[in-house]
Amino acid sequence: LENAVVVLKDQLDQVGETLRTLDESIRLPSVNRTHTASLYYNIIGGSLPEQTVALMCSKIHPALSCQLLDRYETTSESVTLMDLHSFCADEANNNRRVTYLNSKGSYHQTETNNNWRRS
């Protein structure tokens, strides 16, 4: 679980860096410079508290909102992929960008896994 949290923080840092880059790209003082991002996530196994993730997100960027969808003792990543598909299929989300983050390989700390997740 400890390495999964490290992996999650690394991925959230990348999202936060993108938000900061977008904020800096708008130079007009009259424009609201804060872009927002919402992270919807599932927890599979482990005991990571929802508050820990929320605090991690708010520390990375104040406009990064993280919301737990569900918690599963055992399942596969397919539940998250189905949630992602449902979100994308909803016409209300046609103009929204999505990305899929996965801590795959976090239980096997290797340079290959680290590079794979960051690509």
N, C-alpha and C positions, 0 to 999 in steps of 0.2 A: 504494500500500500504506500509506503514512504516514497518509493521511486515513481509510482503513479502520480503522486502529488507534485513531484519535481517536474515530471513530464507535462502535467496539466498547467503548472505555472509557466513553463517555457512556452507552451502554445498560447496561453493567455497574454504573455508578454508580447508575442508577435502581433496579436490582435490590438493590444494597447499601442504598440508602436505605429501601426497603421492608422489608428484614430488620431494619434498625435501628429502624424505626417499630414493627414487631411486637415486637421485644425490649423496647422501652420501654412497650408497652401492657400488659405483664404486670408488675404491681407487687409480687406476693407474693414474699418472699425465698426461700421454700422451693421455688419452681418454677424449673425450668431455663429461663432467659430466652433461650436461644439457639435461634433458628429456623435451619433449614438450607435451602439451595437448591443444586441441582445443575444445571449447565449442560453439556449435551452438544452438541458443535458439529462441523461439518465445515469444512475449509479448501478453498476452490476457487481455484486459481491462487495466485500469490504465494509467499512463503517465510517466513511468520510462524512462528517456532519455538513448539512446544508449551509449552516452559518459560516463554516470555514471557507467554502467556495465563494459565498457572497462577499465575505470580507476580502478575500484574495482579489476578486474582481474589482471591487471599489477602490482598493489600493493601487491597482494597475492603471486604472483610468476611471475618473468619476462618472463617465457616461457609459461605462460597461456594466450592463445589467445581466446577472446570471440567475436563471430560474430552473429549479429542479422539476423535471417532468414526472419521473417515477424512480423507484428504487426496486431492484430485483436481487434476490439471493443468488439465483443461477439463471442464466439465459445466454443468448449470443448477442452480437452486435446488431443482429437483424431487427430487434425491437427499436433501436435508435434509427436505423435506416428506414424503417416503416414510418416512424414519426417524421423524419426528414421528407420522405416522399409525400406524406399527407400535407405537410406544410407547403411544399412546392406546388402541389396539385390545387391548392386553394387559390382561386382567382384573386382574392384580396391581397395575395402576396406576389402578384405578377412582377412588380417593380422592385422587389427586394432581392438582395444578394444573400447567398447562403454559402457556408463552407462546412465541411465535416471534419471534426477533430477526433482523434482516436489515440488512446494511450497504448495501442498495440505494441507489444514488445517491452512494455515497462517492467515486466517481471523477469526479463532477460536483458540485463544491461550490457549492451555491446555497442561499439562505435557504429556498426552497420545499422542497428535499429535506431540509434539517435539520428543518424544522417537520413534514414528513410523517412522518419516522422517530420523532419525539418524541410524536406524537399517539396 
